[in-house]
Amino acid sequence: MSTRLPIRRGNTGAFVKEIQQDLIKAGFPLPRYGADGSFGPETETAVMRFQKRYRLAVDGLVGQATLRKLEEVIKQGNSTHEEFPLPDGVWGRGDKGEEVRMIQRALKHINFDPKMIDGSYGPLTEDAVRRFQSMYAALADDGIYGPNTKKYIQLELNDM
């Protein structure tokens, strides 16, 4: 049996239910209706949030690219915080070492790519931290990694 893509609002059936279960597994809950096999507004919103998080075209349609990414995310599992440990303390321009490398890896994973994972806190890492900070009113956009920035990066990692 072949399913015609994209899957969209209004579609129903076992395949829709599978997509919904995968969205839930990937950390995009469907609190109102759950995986009910009916592609309604709640599912569409979850799909759009998923697409935004993984930098796909945000259209609410489940096509080839969205399906592939969903499978990839499920396969990787949700063990993000063990994979991306974050250092304590305050880190900024000029710092070097494994802790900086940890920050760089985490930033790359949450789509704030510092371009190089070299353990050197240079202008590119500072810029990636600043871009991340600018998403949250609670953070100063100073490009310095500290306890608050760590807390918000951790939130993003746990969301992925």
Disulfide bonds with the S-S distance in Angstrom:
none
